[in-house]
């Protein structure tokens, strides 16, 4: 690919963008299917059970550490990416079939659904990391921020399309079926419909990716692929002092955000008992977030290349904290007030776009996968611990006075404080960079 013409490289990039739209729609539909199914199966009343579902992605992210070893033996980002997404589709298909044919309201059914969901997440995480490593080779590093901002723009467009379709389907509910809820049989039909439609769109992503040429990097000989070599490659980020503040941020961010996740998702049920609102309010909020991020992504990419990824991440982290004020002051019966928090959370686009560029900046060669994997490992383990503790927190303490306001007040100040590791990382990174320049001039 490195010998391709400018036109060919442009076409490859466009195909990557097209694949992102289909992947985002498919991912939105499959997640929607899981939500509809769980709403019918357990009603979302058990904090511990909900935490297991949210833990799926974080458990899976730990397995990103396997990618550097896979690249040593396979040496093809494309092969790992496409095969990972194929196995992801298979696991999801089995999960949806199990949800249709296994007995309802059965603990074994719930356990099988969770195991299949986590399995699907594992394959998706490995495929996604290979995908990022593969397509970043199309761009020079000096403009990689703008590439990832455009990539984020197309991903968000797909999510917006998926969410709009979801909201429109559920807005038809009161007209087709008077009352607050769909009949249970219709809900399960929607679960299957969204699920298999999602698989179709993810399959379309695989078809597009299959047509894009592979990228091969120069790597060590396979004869040196022993345990000590693999360990040295994987452990490099952990022995890099300037990367330590980033690992601290990854761990603290994942832990505290997931600690409140179950409470935040149950909060809508505290504000209203109308199941239509319980489903639609989070989706409308998400639509505002994604649409806003879609508009801001190109602008954010420009500023990442100008002032640096860590600066943009720190600003985004600080601004996003103020969305919690809407959760603190909203009153029962005014659940739509939470939609306004979505306008603040648009600022998360800075974190989403800058995060990948930031990890590439710490990698001095083309072997960037250990840095992605290390960040995911710390974040994944911390996220699993946080979400499981969050489920217990909700189940045991939800009856105390002003439980939600206490949790969200602490969350507001913690989100503000999470800016500090990023500021430290920025100072350490600039100091290290200046020191390197002084040494080069001295030599």
N, C-alpha and C positions, 0 to 999 in steps of 0.2 A: 504494500500500500504506500510505502514511503516513496516509491518511484512513480506513483500515479500522477496524472495531470491535474491541474487546478480544477478543471471541470469535473473530473471523476471524483475528486475529494469532496467537492461541493455536493455532488449527487449522493455520496456516502453519508454525508452529514444530514442531508434532507431525509434519507431513509431512516437514519437513527431517530430523527425528530418524529417522523410518521409512526415508527414503532412505539414511541413513547405515548402517543395519543391513544393507540389501541390498548397498550398495557394499562394505562391509567383508567380507562373506561372499564376494562375487564377487572382490574383490582377493586374498583369502587363497587361493581356489581357483586363480586364474590363476597366482599366484606358486608355489603347490604344483606345478602342472602343469609349470612351467618347471624346477623343482628335479628332479622325477622324470625329465624328459626329459634333462637334463644329466647326471644320475647314470648314465644308460644310455649317453649319447653319449660322454662323456669321463671318467666316473668321478670327477670333481672332483680330479684329481691335478695339474693344471697351475695354479700360482698365477696366472700371467699371464692365462690364459683366464678363470679365475674373476673376476679383477679387472675384466675387461671387462664382465662381467655386472653386477657391483656398481656399476660406473661409470655404468650406464644412467640411473639416477635422478638422479645428480649432473650428468651432461651435460644431461639434460632440464630440471633446475631452472634452468640458465642462461637458458633460453628464457622464463622467467617475466618477464624484462625486456620481452618483447614485449606483455604485457598492457596497460600504460598506453596504448601506441599503438593497440592494438585497440579500447580503450574510447573513444578519441578519434573513431574512425571508425564504430564500431558503437553505442556508447553503451548497451549492454545487457549486464549481467552474465549474465543468464539465457541469452541467445542464445549467448554465448561458452562458457558452462559446458556447456550441452547439446550443442552442436556438437562441443566438444572431447571429450566423453565418447563421442559417436558415432564420431568418427574414431579414438579410442582402441580401441573395440571392433573396428572394421574392421581396424586394424593387428594386434591380438591374434589375430583370426580367421585372417588370412593367415599369421601366424606359426605357429599350431597346424596349419594345413593343410600348410604347408611342412614342418613337423616330421614329419608323417605320410607325405607322398608323396615327399619328396626322399630321396636315398640316405643311409643311415646311415653314421656314421664318415667323413664327407667334410668336408674343410676348408671347401669352398664352402657346404655346408649350415650349418655352424657360423657362418660369416660372415653369411649371410642371416638366421639366427635372431637374432644380436646386433643387426644393423641394424634389423630389425623390432621388436625389444624396445625399443631406444632410441627409435624413432619413436613407439611406443605410449606410452612414458614422457613424451615431449615433449608430446603432446596431453593426457595426464592431468594433467601439472603445470600447464599453462595453464588447463585446466578447473577444477582444484582451487582455484587462486588466485582465479578468478572466482567460484567457489562460496563461498569464505570471505568475499569482499568483498560478495557478494550477501546472504547470510543474516545477516551481522552487523548489517544495517540494521534487523532486526526487534527489536533490543534497545537500550535506552538504555545509553550508555557506562558509567554508574556501576555497572551490574550485568552488564557484558559478560563478566566473569570467570566468573560463575556460568553464563552461557549456554554458554561454551566448555567448561566442565567437564561440563555435561549433554550437550553435543554429543560430547565425548570418551567419556562413559559409553556412549552408544548405539553409537558406532563400535567401542569395545572389545567390547561385547556381540556384535556381528556377527563380529568376529575370533575371539572365544572359541568361538562356534558353529562357525565354519569349521574351526578347529584341532581341536576335539573330533571332528568328522566325519572329518577327515584321520587322526587318531590311531586312531580306531575301525577305519577301513578297514585300516590297516597292522597293527593288533593281530590282525586276522583272518588275516593272512598265514601265520603258523606253523601254524594249524589247517587252512587250505585247501591250503597247499603246504609240506610238511615241509622243513626246511632253513632257512638264514639269509636267503634272498632270494626274492622273487617270480621266476617265470620272466620272461625279458626281454619276451616278447610281452605278458604280463599288465601289466608295468610301463608299456609304451607305451600299452596300453589305458587304464590309470589316468591317464596323462598327458592323453590326449584327453578322457576323461570329466571330470576336474577342470577342464580348460581350457574346454570348452564350457559346463559348468555355471556356471563363473565368469562367462562372457559373458552368460548368461541373467540372473543376479542383477544385473550392472551395467546390463543393459537395463531391468530392473525399476526401478532407481534413476532412469534417464532418464525413464521413464513417470511416476513420482511427481513429479519436479522439473518436468515439463512442465505440471502442474496448478497450480503455485504462481505467483502474479502476479510480474511483474518489478518491479524498483526502479530508478527513474531519478533520478540525482543531477544537480544543477545543475553544468554543466561549461562550459568556455570554448567560444566559438563555433567551429564547424568552419573558418571562414574564417581562423582563427589557427593552424590545425594545420600549421605549417611545421616544418622540421627544427630550427630554433633553439628553438622553443617546446617541442617534444617533448624535446629534450636538456635544457632547463632543468628540466622536470618530473621526468625520470628521474634527473638528477644531484643533486637537492635533498638526499637522504640523505647523499651523499658530501661535501657542503659544510656539514653540520650537526655541529659539534664534539662535541656531547653524544651523538651517535649513533656516533661513531668507536669507542668501546670495544665496542659491540655488534657492529660489523663485524669488529673484531679477534677477538672471541670466535667469531663465525660461521666465520671462516677457520680459526682454530686448532682449533676443535672438529671441523669436518668433515675437516680434513687428518689429524689424529692418530687420530681414530676409524676412518677408512677405511684408514689406514696399517696398522693391526693387523687389519682385517676379514678378509682372506684367511687370515692365520695363525690367527685365532680359529676360523674355520670349518673349517680343516683339522685343528685340534687334536683334535677328536673322533675323526678317523681314526687319529691317533697313539695314542689311548687304547684303541681297540678296533678289531678288523678285522671285527666283525659288522655287516653292512650294515643290519640291522634297527635296531640301536642307533644307528648313524650317522644314520639318518633320524628316529628317534623321540625321542632325547634332546633335540635342539634344539627339537622341536615341543612336548614336555612342558614344557621350560623357558619357551618362549614362552607356553604356556597359563597357567602360574603368573603370569608377568608381566602378561598381559592381564587375567586374572581379578582379580589384586590391584589393578591400576590401575582396573578397573571399579568396585571397591568404594571406592577412595580418591578418585576424580575429583570427586564432589560436595563433599567436604570440602576438597579442594585449591582448588576454585573459590571457596569461602567465604574462605579465607585469602588468596587473590590479591586479592580486593576489600578485605581488611582491611589487609594489610601491603605490598601491591604485588607486581607480577609479577616484578621483578628480584630481590627478596628471596627469593621462592619458587624462582626459577631457581637462585640461588646455593646454597641449601640442598640442592636436588635434585642439582645437579652434584657437590657434596661427598659426599653420601651414596652416590651411584651408584658412586663410585670403588672402594668396598670390595668390590664383587662380584668384582674381579680377584683378590682373595686366594684365592678358590676355584680359579681357574685356575692360580695360582702353585703351590699345594700339593697339587693332585690328582695321583694316581699312576696309571700305566697299569693297566687292568683295573677301575678305579673310575669309569667315565665318568658314572654316574648322580649322582656327587658334584657335577657341574656344574649339575644341576638346582637346587641350593640357591642358586646365584648369582641365579636368577630372583627370589627373594624380595627381594634387595637392589635389583635393577633395577626393582622396582615403583616406586621413588622417581623414575624418569624421568617419571612422570605429571606431576610439577610442571613440568618443562621443556616437555612436550608441550602442556599447557593454557596455561601462562603465556606461551609464546613469541608467540602470536598477539595476546594482550592487550597485551603489551609493545610490539609494533610499532604497534598502534593508538594507544598513549599518545604516541608520538613524532609522530604525524600530527595536525596542528592543524585539518584540515578533512576533508571526505568523500573527498578524493583520497588514500586510504591506500595504493593499489597500488604507487607507487614505493618505499615503505618495505619492503613484502613482497618486491618484485622485487630491491631492492638487497641485502637479507639473503640471498636465494636465489642471487644472482649470485656473491657472495663465497664463500658456502658451497659452491655448485656447482663453481666452478673449483677451489677448494681440495680438495674431495672427490675430484674426478677425478684430480688430481695425486697425492693421498694413496693412493687405491686402486690406481692403476697402479704407483706406487713400491712399494706393499705387495706386489703380485704379484711384482715383481722381487726384493724382499727375501726372500720365501719361497723362490722358485726357486733363488736363489744361496747363501743362508745357512742353509737348513733343516738341513744336516748338521753344523753346529758343535755342540759339547757344550752341553746345557741351552738350546738355542735358544728353546724355547717359554717357559721360565721367565724368561729375560732379557727377551724381548719383553713379557711380561705384567707384569714388575716395573717396567719403564720406563712401561708403560701406566698402572699404578696411580698413580705419582707425577705423571704428566702430567695425569691426570684430576683429581687434587687441585689442581694448579696452575691448571687452567682455571677454577677458582672466582674467581681474582684479577681477570680482565677484567670479570666480572659485578659484583664488589664496587666496582671503579673506576667502572663504568657507573652503579651505584646512587648513589655519592657525587656524581658529576658531574650526574646527573639531579636529585637533591635540591637541589644548589647552584644549578643553573639555575632550578629552580622557585621557590626562595626569592628569588633575585635578581629574577625577574619580578614576584613579589608586592610586593617593596620598591619597584620602579619604578612599579607600579600605584598603590600608596598615596601615593607622592610626587607623582604626577600628580593 
